[in-house]
Amino acid sequence: MPTPSQPPLVQVIDVRKAYVLGHRTVQALRGLTLEIARGAFVVMQGPSGSGKTTLLNLIGCIDQPTSGSVLVSGQDTRLLSDTELSHFRARKLGFVFQSFNLIPVLTAAENIEYPLRLIGVPQAQARGRALAMLDEMGLREEAAQRPAELSGGQCQRVAIGRALVTGPELVIADEPTANLDSSTGEMIIAIMHRMRDRLGTTFLISTHDSRVAALAESHWNLRDGLLADS
């Protein structure tokens, strides 16, 4: 849960992001300022073109602002090299995607284990942590199954486990319920809430799903690259 005395986990300070498309320049973000408290459960909404994906990419250290600052866990991401950004993402951040993005040739356990191996965790330890995370997700019996053998809800639970297994400070989820039926989507959000409460992980979720938004503790509406009234 958020602790008021702690500094924000994320600070976005007067951020602008422009893209050049042919002969015109598109202003995706127009001087955006906001904060995310540690342990928060934040939902972001907005129409297509509002700047949601751009903001996720900036906070997720996948892109850099044209101007302004993005600080994650006190680190100004503009000051990091590409290699440093890769290491920072691997240790501080987790990602959950609409299309799951699981590796099809790996089992559920191997998919969750994969990010641990990338940061040098020994194989036996990585496998133990992956299996423990499968237990958390209620998928221990599916450990040896590949994504094609799992339902959409099971794939998304594997993806959540993969995002959490490294112990990130922030999980960014982009439309995590979009490809799921109503009851499965509600289960996925309930799992995220439970893991936030257990681990203290901060969640930032972009969604068009009003049921997800209703569960948020903090709710942002983006429009034309700026925060709009909720």
Secondary structure as GFF3:
##gff-version 3
##sequence-region A 1 230
A	DSSP	beta_strand	10	21	.	.	.	ID=ss1
A	DSSP	beta_strand	24	36	.	.	.	ID=ss2
A	DSSP	beta_strand	41	45	.	.	.	ID=ss3
A	DSSP	alpha_helix	52	59	.	.	.	ID=ss4
A	DSSP	beta_strand	67	72	.	.	.	ID=ss5
A	DSSP	beta_strand	75	76	.	.	.	ID=ss6
A	DSSP	three_ten_helix	77	79	.	.	.	ID=ss7
A	DSSP	alpha_helix	82	92	.	.	.	ID=ss8
A	DSSP	beta_strand	93	97	.	.	.	ID=ss9
A	DSSP	alpha_helix	108	118	.	.	.	ID=ss10
A	DSSP	alpha_helix	123	136	.	.	.	ID=ss11
A	DSSP	three_ten_helix	140	142	.	.	.	ID=ss12
A	DSSP	three_ten_helix	147	149	.	.	.	ID=ss13
A	DSSP	alpha_helix	152	164	.	.	.	ID=ss14
A	DSSP	beta_strand	170	174	.	.	.	ID=ss15
A	DSSP	alpha_helix	182	199	.	.	.	ID=ss16
A	DSSP	beta_strand	202	206	.	.	.	ID=ss17
A	DSSP	alpha_helix	210	214	.	.	.	ID=ss18
A	DSSP	beta_strand	218	223	.	.	.	ID=ss19
A	DSSP	beta_strand	226	228	.	.	.	ID=ss20
###
